[in-house]
Structures are given as C-alpha cells and as structure tokens.
Amino acid sequence: MAQRSSIAVSDPALIPIAQRVQAGEVLSFEDGVALSRCRDLHGIGRLANFVREKLHGDRTYYNRNRHINYTNVCALSCKFCSFYRKRGEEGAYEMPVEQVVAMARKAADAGATEVHIVGGLHPWLKFDYYLDMLRGVRAACPDLHIKAFTAIEIVHLSRVARLSVREVLIALREAGLGSMPGGGAEIFDDRVHDEVFKGKVRADKWFDVHRTAHSLGIYTNATMLYGHVERPEERIGHFVKLRELQAESLASAPAAFNCMIPLSFIPERSELGYLPGPTGLTDLKTLALARLMLHNIAHIKAFWIMQGIGLSQVALDWGCDDLDGTVVWYDITKREGDGTHQELHVSDIERLIREAGRQPIERDTLYRPVRRDPQGGRVLRDDAVMAQAGA
C-alpha cells in the first residue's frame, strides 16, 4: 500500500505526486496534466506552498519600479491584445525619447530601482530611437536598472536594424540595457499561435532570443498568457519548454531566467472579448502549477495588475513569492474601469504581504535585497552600508 503524503490532499490521485514533490523530484508532463485535471485546489495549493516555503520561507519580494510603454503603434493585430493601435488611429501614441527619459528620471527621484520599458512593434521607428532611449535613461539615471524589450521586440529590431539578434542585444546592452522582460511568450503551441496571434513569431524565435540573451549574460524573465483558447495540457507543455531552456542556460550560460510570471488573460476590449476569461480558481491553480512544474526557476510572480490585488495576496499561499512592484503606469491590459494609472505604494504592498503572514523584502531586478537609508530613503550601496556600520 502506498504511503500517504504528509501534505494533506483529498484526491487519492494526488498522493504519488505529493510524494514526488516532497522528495524534490521533477514532475513529469503527465504529472502536470493530472494536476490540471484535479479538482483538489487546496491540495494543489498546499503542494505549491511546500515548494515555495522550501525555496523562500515566508519571504515575499517586491520592487520599486515604473512601467513605461513608449508606443502602442504595432504592426501586428493579435486577437488577444487590446493595447495595439495603428498609426493615425484614435488613441495611438509614440513617445519622444525625451518623454521616456523624463518619466525614468521622475521614477528614480521617487526611489525606483527599475524601469520596465516595452511597446508595440512600431513599423517606422529607427533602431537609433531605441539606442538613444537607453543612452538617455542611463545618462539621466545611472543607478536605475533598465529592463526593456520583449523577445518579440528584439526580433523586430533585428529586422529594422538588419542585424542578427545577437548583434542587436550587444548594441542594446552597450547602450544601457540591463535585463529583459518575458513578454510575448503567450502559449508555446502552434495551434494556439495560429488561432490567436498568427503573424507573431513562433516559439522557436522567442527561445532563440532568450537563449542568446543568457549567453551574453543578460538575465530575462518568462511569461505565459493563459485563460483564452489554450487547453490545460498546452499550459503544461509551455512550462516544460521553459524549464528545458532554463536547464540549458543554468548549465552553460552566465545568465538565465530570473522569474516566471503567469499572466491572466483579460478579454475586455480585445477581439476575444466574447470569451469569459479565467476565473479566480483557474488563476490560483495556474500559479500553483507554475511553481510545481518549474523546479529550476527560482521565483513565481503574482502580477497584481493581471490577477488583481486580492487574489495576488491569496496567491502567496499558492506558490508565489513575488508581487512585482509599484508599477505606476500600465497600458498593456486593463480590466473594465481601470485606467493607465495603476499604482501601489510601498506601504500598501508591505501591508498586503504582512496581512498574508509573509515577510516583505524589497528587491532589485536581480532579486538582491535593497537596503535604504531610514532617514532619506535613498538606496544604500555596499560602500554606504559599510560606512553606516562604522567599518
């Protein structure tokens, strides 16, 4: 008779999976599909929380950041996207470099350690625009980490500049790029790709960009957009492909994925607006499955913009150890009634984390703890920390 798991599960089919989780074994694709079909949500949550606490204890990370979407003009017309506009269409915008730099400077002055810069695939912006943007932010805010450009944007820039992906990444890094977000992954499945975002580069190109970035020492994130036309097994396949690249990068590259961010599909104002979108239970199960399947990616983020503040708080018991950050301005997706000004203050984030029984830790982009001067709030570098300690 099989030994029962010490983690309480109500579905007997979960017992062997629970035993493998407790033993630290890598779950198979079949295990992931079984978890997807299982209705013991609380049992799955307890398994994910076991892994989360094994890795991070009660620590829950956030950062002081600012999202900047420099343009919503895009050559693509993905069905799931409510962000894109065509040039000249009502609501279309293109930020001059000076505006992006001014926003970054304002964020740095307010204590941010990171700007997160992404936009549409603008058909006419030259490569110099992107280089000038990075150089401008770096010159104005030398201590601000620049996380910018999805893999889809990088492929677009390689076409604009007529350079290889590697050459584009080297040029961007020299101009100030610090790391990359994980957007544009959507679902790594050809059926879903052809139905929802045909015309966008396929999974192999996304992986090529991230593999190249890792080889150059550029850390990146990973994402998955779920809750539209994909099937549960296609979500599991997405996770398996991510952890395969992570294993490759950890073994042979100076950088890898920092974090995985499952993104809840918001149908409002998109061509898929007739779909219901994921429920809260789907959100919790997907976040938990990300933690259980991605054994070699250290952090799982509940992005409060997408999952909502309340559910993101609950997700800290379902495998998540990160809430993202202050954000301030976000134009990619909006729930009905939300504007582009979507902000959480540090005091709000820390209160939410503590209320969930967790310990808030301010981090930088690479998950290093941030120490601040208790009087002025400025970030203390190593030399300043040593000086305060009297060394």
C-alpha positions in Angstrom: 0.0 0.0 0.0 1.4 3.4 -1.0 2.5 5.6 1.9 0.3 8.7 2.3 1.9 12.2 1.8 2.3 14.3 4.9 0.9 17.2 2.8 -2.9 16.9 3.1 -4.6 16.1 -0.2 -8.2 15.0 -0.6 -7.8 13.4 -4.1 -6.1 10.0 -3.8 -4.7 10.5 -7.3 -2.5 13.3 -5.9 -0.8 11.1 -3.3 2.0 9.9 -5.6 2.5 13.4 -7.0 2.7 14.8 -3.5 5.3 12.2 -2.5 7.4 13.2 -5.5 7.0 16.9 -4.6 8.2 16.2 -1.0 11.1 14.2 -2.3 12.2 17.1 -4.5 11.7 15.1 -7.7 11.0 16.8 -11.1 7.3 16.4 -12.1 6.6 15.0 -15.5 4.3 16.3 -18.2 1.9 13.6 -17.2 2.0 14.8 -13.6 1.2 18.3 -14.7 -1.7 17.2 -16.8 -3.0 15.2 -13.8 -2.7 18.3 -11.6 -4.6 20.4 -14.2 -7.5 17.9 -14.2 -7.6 17.5 -10.4 -10.3 19.4 -8.5 -8.5 19.4 -5.2 -7.5 23.0 -5.5 -6.5 23.3 -1.8 -4.3 20.2 -2.1 -2.5 21.6 -5.1 -2.1 24.9 -3.2 -0.5 23.1 -0.3 1.9 21.3 -2.6 2.9 24.6 -4.3 3.2 26.3 -0.9 5.5 23.5 0.3 7.9 24.2 -2.6 7.6 28.0 -2.2 8.5 27.8 1.5 11.3 25.3 0.8 12.8 27.9 -1.5 11.9 31.2 0.2 10.3 30.6 3.5 8.0 33.5 4.3 10.0 36.0 2.2 7.9 37.8 -0.4 9.6 40.1 -2.9 8.6 43.4 -4.4 10.4 46.3 -6.1 10.0 50.0 -6.7 9.6 50.2 -10.4 8.0 52.1 -13.2 6.5 50.7 -16.3 6.9 52.8 -19.5 5.1 51.8 -22.7 6.8 54.0 -25.3 4.3 53.4 -28.1 1.1 51.4 -28.7 1.5 51.6 -32.5 2.1 48.0 -33.7 2.5 46.2 -37.0 0.7 43.2 -35.5 -3.0 42.7 -34.8 -3.1 39.9 -32.3 -6.7 38.9 -31.3 -6.0 38.8 -27.6 -4.5 42.3 -27.5 -6.4 45.5 -26.6 -3.3 47.6 -26.5 -2.3 48.0 -30.1 -3.3 50.8 -32.4 -2.5 51.6 -36.0 -0.7 54.9 -36.7 -3.2 57.7 -37.0 -5.9 55.7 -35.3 -7.6 57.3 -32.3 -5.6 56.7 -29.1 -2.3 55.9 -31.0 0.8 57.4 -29.5 4.6 57.5 -29.8 6.7 58.9 -27.0 9.7 61.0 -28.0 12.9 59.9 -26.3 12.9 63.0 -24.1 9.5 62.0 -22.6 10.7 58.5 -21.8 13.8 59.9 -20.1 11.8 62.4 -18.1 9.5 59.6 -16.9 12.5 57.5 -15.9 14.1 60.4 -14.1 10.8 61.0 -12.2 10.7 57.4 -11.2 14.3 57.4 -10.0 13.7 60.6 -8.0 10.8 58.8 -6.3 13.0 55.9 -5.3 12.6 53.4 -8.1 15.4 51.0 -8.8 14.0 49.8 -12.1 12.2 50.9 -15.3 10.4 48.3 -17.3 10.2 49.6 -20.9 8.1 47.8 -23.6 6.0 48.8 -26.5 4.4 47.8 -29.8 6.3 46.8 -32.9 6.3 50.3 -34.5 6.7 50.0 -38.3 8.7 53.2 -38.7 10.8 53.9 -35.7 14.5 53.5 -36.5 17.0 51.5 -34.4 18.7 54.7 -33.3 15.5 55.6 -31.4 15.9 52.6 -29.1 19.6 53.2 -28.6 19.0 56.8 -27.8 16.3 55.9 -25.4 18.6 53.6 -23.4 21.5 56.0 -23.5 19.3 58.9 -22.4 17.9 56.9 -19.4 21.4 55.7 -18.4 22.8 59.2 -18.6 20.0 60.8 -16.6 19.7 57.9 -14.1 22.9 56.0 -13.9 21.8 53.9 -10.9 18.4 52.9 -12.5 18.3 49.4 -13.9 16.8 49.2 -17.4 14.7 46.2 -18.1 13.4 46.5 -21.6 12.1 45.0 -24.8 10.4 41.6 -25.2 11.8 38.9 -27.4 9.2 39.9 -30.0 10.5 43.4 -30.0 14.1 42.2 -30.3 13.2 40.1 -33.4 11.5 43.3 -34.8 14.6 45.4 -34.0 16.8 42.8 -35.8 14.8 43.3 -38.9 14.7 47.1 -38.6 18.5 47.3 -38.0 19.3 44.5 -40.4 21.4 42.9 -37.7 21.4 39.5 -36.0 19.6 39.0 -32.7 23.0 38.7 -31.0 24.3 41.9 -32.6 21.1 43.8 -31.6 21.4 42.6 -28.0 25.0 43.6 -27.8 24.2 47.1 -29.1 21.3 47.5 -26.7 23.5 46.2 -23.8 26.2 48.7 -24.6 23.6 51.5 -24.7 22.3 50.6 -21.2 20.1 47.5 -21.3 20.3 45.6 -18.0 17.8 42.8 -18.4 14.8 41.7 -20.4 11.1 41.0 -19.5 9.4 37.8 -20.6 6.5 39.2 -22.6 5.5 37.8 -26.0 5.6 34.2 -25.0 1.8 33.8 -24.8 1.4 30.0 -25.3 4.1 27.8 -26.9 1.8 25.9 -29.1 1.3 26.1 -32.9 -2.5 25.5 -32.7 -3.0 28.4 -30.3 -0.5 30.5 -32.2 -2.4 30.2 -35.5 -5.8 30.9 -33.9 -4.9 33.8 -31.7 -1.7 35.6 -32.7 -0.9 34.4 -36.2 1.8 36.7 -37.7 3.7 36.9 -34.4 7.0 35.0 -34.3 6.7 31.4 -33.1 8.1 29.8 -30.0 11.4 28.9 -31.6 12.3 32.6 -32.2 11.2 33.5 -28.6 13.5 30.9 -27.3 16.4 31.9 -29.6 16.2 35.4 -28.3 16.3 34.4 -24.6 19.0 31.7 -25.2 21.1 34.4 -26.9 20.5 36.9 -24.1 21.5 34.3 -21.5 24.7 33.5 -23.4 25.5 37.3 -23.3 25.0 37.4 -19.5 21.6 39.2 -19.8 19.1 37.9 -17.3 15.5 37.6 -18.5 12.0 36.7 -17.3 9.5 34.3 -18.7 5.7 34.6 -19.1 2.6 32.7 -20.2 -0.7 34.2 -21.2 -3.4 31.8 -20.1 -7.2 31.7 -20.0 -8.2 32.2 -23.6 -8.3 29.4 -26.2 -5.5 27.2 -24.9 -6.1 23.8 -23.2 -4.7 22.8 -19.8 -2.2 20.4 -21.4 -0.9 23.2 -23.6 -0.2 25.2 -20.5 1.8 22.3 -19.1 3.7 21.9 -22.3 4.6 25.6 -22.1 6.1 25.1 -18.6 8.1 22.1 -19.7 9.6 24.0 -22.6 10.6 26.9 -20.3 12.3 24.6 -17.8 14.2 22.8 -20.6 15.7 26.2 -21.7 16.4 27.1 -18.0 18.3 23.8 -17.5 20.3 24.6 -20.6 21.1 28.1 -19.5 22.0 27.2 -16.0 24.4 24.5 -17.3 26.2 26.6 -19.9 25.4 30.3 -19.8 26.3 33.2 -17.4 22.6 34.2 -17.1 19.2 32.5 -17.0 15.5 33.2 -16.2 15.0 35.2 -13.0 11.3 34.7 -12.7 8.2 33.2 -14.2 5.0 35.4 -14.5 1.8 33.7 -15.4 -0.4 36.4 -17.0 -4.2 36.1 -16.6 -5.9 36.9 -20.0 -8.2 39.9 -19.8 -10.7 39.8 -22.7 -12.2 43.3 -22.4 -11.7 45.5 -25.5 -9.9 42.7 -27.4 -11.1 40.7 -30.4 -11.6 37.8 -28.0 -13.9 39.9 -25.8 -16.6 37.2 -26.2 -14.6 34.8 -24.1 -15.2 34.7 -20.3 -11.6 34.9 -19.3 -10.1 32.8 -16.4 -11.8 32.5 -13.1 -10.1 33.0 -9.7 -9.8 29.3 -9.3 -8.1 29.0 -12.7 -5.7 31.8 -11.7 -4.8 30.1 -8.4 -4.4 26.7 -10.0 -2.2 28.1 -12.8 0.0 30.0 -10.4 0.4 26.9 -8.3 1.2 24.7 -11.3 3.9 27.1 -12.4 5.6 26.7 -9.0 5.3 22.9 -9.1 6.4 22.4 -12.7 9.2 25.0 -12.8 11.6 23.5 -10.3 14.6 25.3 -11.7 13.2 28.9 -11.9 13.5 30.4 -8.5 10.7 32.9 -8.5 7.0 32.8 -9.4 5.3 36.2 -9.6 1.6 37.0 -9.0 1.5 40.1 -11.1 -1.2 42.1 -9.2 -2.1 44.1 -12.3 -3.3 41.0 -14.1 -4.6 38.8 -11.2 -5.9 41.6 -9.2 -4.7 42.7 -5.8 -6.9 40.5 -3.6 -6.2 37.3 -5.5 -2.5 38.1 -5.7 -2.5 38.3 -1.9 -4.1 34.9 -1.7 -1.6 33.5 -4.2 1.2 34.0 -1.7 -0.1 30.7 -0.2 -0.3 29.1 -3.7 3.3 29.1 -4.7 4.0 32.7 -5.4 6.8 34.7 -3.7 6.7 38.0 -5.7 4.0 40.6 -6.3 6.0 42.8 -8.8 6.1 46.4 -7.6 4.7 49.9 -7.6 4.2 49.9 -11.4 2.6 53.4 -11.6 1.5 53.4 -15.2 0.4 50.3 -17.2 -1.2 50.4 -20.6 -0.9 46.9 -22.0 -4.1 45.5 -20.4 -6.8 47.0 -18.3 -9.7 45.5 -16.6 -13.1 47.2 -17.2 -13.0 50.6 -15.5 -9.2 50.6 -14.9 -7.1 53.5 -16.3 -3.5 53.5 -17.2 -2.6 54.9 -13.8 -2.3 51.7 -11.8 -0.2 52.1 -8.7 0.5 50.5 -5.4 2.6 52.5 -2.9 5.3 50.7 -0.9 3.3 50.9 2.3 0.3 49.2 0.5 2.5 46.4 -0.8 4.1 45.7 2.5 0.7 45.8 4.3 -0.7 43.3 1.8 2.3 41.0 2.3 2.2 41.2 6.1 -1.5 40.6 6.2 -0.9 37.4 4.3 1.5 36.3 7.0 4.6 36.9 4.9 7.8 38.9 5.2 8.1 41.8 2.7 11.5 42.1 1.1 12.3 45.0 -1.3 14.5 43.6 -4.1 16.3 44.9 -7.1 15.7 43.5 -10.6 18.1 40.6 -10.0 16.5 39.7 -6.6 19.2 41.2 -4.4 17.7 42.8 -1.3 17.6 46.6 -1.4 18.8 48.5 1.7 17.7 52.1 2.2 18.7 54.9 4.4 16.0 55.0 7.1 16.0 58.8 7.1 16.1 59.8 3.4 15.0 56.5 1.8 17.9 56.5 -0.7 19.4 53.2 -1.7 22.5 52.2 0.2 25.2 50.7 -1.9 27.7 48.3 -0.4 30.1 51.1 0.5 27.4 53.2 2.1 26.2 50.2 4.1 29.7 49.6 5.4 30.1 53.3 6.3 26.8 53.2 8.3 28.0 50.1 10.1 31.2 52.0 11.1 33.5 49.8 9.1 
